[in-house]
């Protein structure tokens, strides 16, 4: 999913080059103005940004906006990472490669039941599903369409389905069933690039098959706990080990707040 929330991301190299030429008080005032200007310019409802530099002995956080109940967003407010969560999936795949359990060039279908993988990729009359590798999935080069935002041949995409059926909780298998019912491949595996959430649903299922446990448990054991990310969890599927200081910043599709919709489990 390409997030409907925009979090302020200033390129790190630019920031450190900027800091090197500024006195800290002056620099902080300029960053304050830049943060506020960005939030206002983009018409954003909420924003959180943190900058840390051991070399400059600098730690500073910014927060913007308020919740629907009027409560202010604070720097410690948890937030939805959207597609940044794909990084966790990628890290786990890389760990499994390092452990010798899989290879990046391994065919995807080796790790999925036939009921899930069969007929996923039909292009120009040929079934290319068995040609898709884990590397293709990781790099958005599989040729699969994006179930979330691409236009299906029949029906509506997931973005619209979320709003029409707000109380539905989606399993990964149901997401793949939704995909095969209405979407077509875009090119042969490895021949082009197309950003698609479908690939990371498949990678998540592969991880679950190999680890024999739900993806959120794998994230907790392999990433969150070792790194001390006690306030991090998988939205709608698990809870953080440490209670957050307040509610999660709200998720908006345009002007519609969707944070608590069960249908967001499709992301």
Residue pairs with C-beta under 8 A, 6 or more apart in sequence:
1 82
1 83
1 148
1 149
1 197
1 267
2 82
2 83
2 148
2 149
2 195
3 80
3 82
3 83
4 251
4 252
4 253
4 254
5 44
5 46
5 79
5 80
5 82
5 249
5 251
5 252
6 42
6 44
6 47
7 47
7 48
7 49
7 79
8 35
8 38
8 39
8 47
8 49
8 62
10 34
10 49
15 51
16 53
16 55
16 56
18 27
19 27
19 53
19 56
19 58
22 30
24 56
24 58
28 60
31 51
31 60
31 62
32 62
35 47
35 49
35 62
35 64
36 64
38 44
38 47
39 47
39 64
39 65
44 64
44 65
45 65
45 250
45 252
46 64
46 65
46 66
46 67
46 73
46 77
46 79
46 249
46 250
47 62
47 63
47 64
47 65
47 73
48 61
48 62
48 63
48 64
48 73
48 75
48 77
48 79
48 249
49 61
49 62
49 63
50 59
50 60
50 61
50 62
50 75
51 58
51 59
51 60
51 61
52 58
52 59
53 59
61 75
62 75
63 72
63 73
63 74
63 75
63 77
64 73
65 72
65 73
65 249
66 72
66 73
67 73
67 247
67 249
67 250
68 250
68 257
71 246
71 247
73 249
74 245
74 246
76 244
76 245
76 246
77 244
77 245
77 246
77 247
77 248
77 249
78 231
78 240
78 244
78 246
78 247
78 248
78 249
79 248
79 249
80 235
80 248
80 249
80 251
80 259
82 267
83 197
85 234
86 200
88 219
88 223
89 200
89 203
89 204
89 207
89 215
90 138
90 203
91 222
91 223
92 207
92 218
92 219
92 222
92 223
93 102
93 134
93 138
93 203
93 206
93 207
95 222
96 102
96 207
96 210
97 103
97 104
101 210
102 111
102 134
102 206
102 210
103 134
104 133
104 134
104 135
104 138
105 133
105 134
105 135
106 133
106 134
107 130
107 131
107 132
107 133
108 117
108 129
108 132
108 133
108 134
108 136
108 137
108 142
108 202
108 206
109 117
109 129
109 130
109 132
111 206
111 209
111 210
112 202
112 205
112 206
112 209
113 209
116 173
116 176
116 205
117 129
118 129
119 127
119 129
119 180
120 129
120 132
120 144
120 176
120 179
120 180
120 202
121 127
121 128
121 129
121 131
121 132
121 142
121 143
121 144
121 185
121 189
122 128
122 184
122 185
123 143
123 184
123 185
123 186
123 187
123 188
124 188
128 143
128 185
128 188
128 189
131 188
131 189
131 190
132 142
132 143
132 144
132 189
133 189
133 190
134 203
134 206
135 141
136 142
136 143
136 189
136 190
136 199
137 199
137 200
137 202
137 203
138 199
138 203
139 193
140 193
140 194
140 195
140 196
140 199
141 189
141 190
141 191
141 192
141 193
142 189
142 196
142 199
143 185
143 186
143 187
143 188
143 189
143 190
143 191
143 192
143 194
144 179
144 183
144 185
144 186
144 194
144 196
144 198
144 199
145 152
145 179
145 183
145 184
145 185
145 186
145 194
145 196
145 198
146 194
146 195
146 196
146 197
146 198
147 157
147 158
147 175
147 178
147 179
147 183
147 196
147 197
147 198
147 201
148 157
148 158
148 159
148 197
148 266
148 267
149 157
149 158
149 159
150 157
150 183
150 196
151 157
152 181
152 182
152 183
153 182
153 183
153 184
154 181
154 182
155 181
155 182
156 164
158 175
158 178
158 266
159 253
161 178
161 263
161 266
162 253
162 258
162 261
162 263
162 264
162 266
163 253
163 256
163 258
163 263
165 263
166 258
166 261
166 262
166 263
167 261
167 262
167 263
168 262
168 263
169 236
169 262
169 263
169 265
170 178
170 263
170 265
170 266
172 201
172 204
172 205
172 208
173 205
175 198
175 201
175 266
176 198
176 201
176 202
176 205
179 198
183 198
186 192
186 194
187 194
197 267
204 215
207 215
207 218
208 214
208 215
208 218
211 218
214 237
215 234
215 237
216 233
216 234
216 237
216 238
217 238
219 234
220 233
220 238
220 241
223 229
224 230
224 232
224 233
224 241
225 241
230 240
230 241
230 242
231 240
231 241
231 242
231 244
232 240
233 239
233 240
235 248
235 264
235 267
236 262
236 264
236 265
237 265
248 259
250 257
250 259
251 257
251 258
251 259
251 264
252 258
258 264
